[in-house]
């Protein structure tokens, strides 16, 4: 990289007079160096249309992506004045309160925060464990279907849940897993009925009668299954694209060598999709602490209202509950803000770490 | 020569066919359920008798157009429905407007500070301020809008669906998806167009957009579906105060939690009569058609997506793949 410069790199001899003069290349280089800022200004003027095109985007991002960061100042303040800036500085008191450090040990909000933080981690970790392999398996299965028409039909079907609104999905989940009320002649929800017929233990039966999504025991499992159901088809697109890009000659070569179906899987398909899998896995790990709050909010709108709140409250829904509705104030909102900020900061560290690993391992940067 | 199929291959094939067909049925079943429940007897719906066919009170086959006609005649519902159309149409247009322009500019190597711009976008994916701070910010920006338009000094003085349209459209993932697609357009074509005297906007409009149709369709669908399905922030911003601006998703949820007992909590006639007037829908809990009416609304709310989605679906594989992995 560092080449030792000799004099004839930038000097050349004039054939006629025998005098040395600066080589044209070097003079060009000097010229560019001298005019660097002038050229930058010139380019800016020449490409002004490009910069104009950025303006609407900058407007939206500054106002609704970056200005909310300014609101976080309220975390470090105390009191109830309307303007956060008018309040007295409180340092990290709100964080200490939320974490239950020192005098704040064991208060109501501390317990809530740790419960929510644990739930956030558990829900997203289970999501990774069960939700991640499912789309890959789906893509491998899709590869087996030779009829293009049938495959397209199936693909249209399995992508569909991803495009339903959270309100519709949660309403249907609540309806299909609805509890029963014998006095009014109300049966179990359609899916609950099937599950009770399959499992049928007394404990499960009584939980099902109260509505399975309101049972703290079964909430996590059902939530993860419903998430996998929602996202798997759509998630399989990436893997399926990787699988069909494998050249048929690879399979043929393997067949000639006498490889059976499982061996083809093992030695042809898996090595070829591995890089995609690794990248997606790293991305998933990076987003470990960002659980979709909309669905959880709709399944558990307020604290203490339903049986599932111990399993379903995550940090963002907790913050929402602390900042709106009855019994909340600017003070509790600041607690919520501190909780969310902790969660999101750890999440950011995970994302950056995951990206660094991806860069090192697969030589790709995801961003 | 036709190769003989091995046993393991055959088994794997059978498993994949069976599994995929079952899973596809599972994915479609909720749609069938909604359709069937809408046209079932309302009491059968309320008692969870509906499974696969329009059901009568006794659980047998029986058709009832009651819920559907109630909702079609409800002027309230159509107001919320049109709000959703408003937010989806203008919101998608607005999002596409600034996303296409920004993606085009950012795809150019000659743009200065590309790394800084990249960071500007990606940081929003790494760290978000959270629900509380975002809500405070909506309040503040809504206040600014109210002052500019001269309609008052609080966010509730303006029509909040406008705030939802303008404020909610930013999505860095979609922008990067589109930028990568634009980067894939060969620069020779651009140069040729430039020599022919095309301006920057003409190049974007007549070269880049036609050449990245798949990604543009995908991104537009993502924006559109996001707008159509948006619930949380619309509800959080408008609350109970600006009901007339609610999109239909918020209304459906509100209706379900007030009248059907589906969302849990204690459910009795007393709270019901307290909550009765606002919706103007002709239903009565004692004849029990609220749940069926809710399904009719759900059905109407998913029809537009079912209409648009198959046309765009074929672009997914192309559009999504270009995103993912690139600087």
Interface residues (C-beta under 8 A of the other chain):
Chain A: X40 X43 X44 X47 X49 X50 X51 X53 X54 X56 X57 X59 X60 X61 X63 X64 X65 X66 X67 X68 X69 X70 X71 X72 X74 X84 X138 X140 X141 X142 X144 X145 X153 X154 X155 X156 X157 X158 X159 X160 X161 X163 X164 X165 X166 X167 X168 X169 X171 X172 X174 X175 X176 X178 X180 X184 X185 X186 X187 X188 X189 X190 X193 X211 X214 X229 X232 X233 X237 X238 X240 X241 X255 X260 X261 X262 X279 X293 X294 X297 X298 X301 X305 X306 X316 X319 X320 X322 X323 X324 X333 X336 X337 X340 X341 X343 X344 X345 X347 X348 X351 X352 X364 X365 X366 X367
Chain B: X3 X6 X8 X9 X12 X13 X15 X16 X17 X19 X20 X21 X23 X24 X25 X26 X27 X28 X30 X31 X33 X34 X46 X47 X48 X49 X50 X51 X97 X98 X99 X101 X102 X104 X105 X106 X108 X110 X111 X112 X117 X118 X120 X121 X122 X124 X125 X126 X127 X128 X129 X130 X131 X132 X133 X134 X135 X136 X137 X138 X140 X141 X166 X167 X168 X169 X170 X175 X176 X199 X200 X201 X225 X228 X229 X230 X231 X232 X236 X249 X250 X252 X253 X256 X257 X262 X263 X264 X265 X291 X294 X298 X301 X302 X305 X309 X310 X313 X316 X317 X320 X321 X324 X325 X327
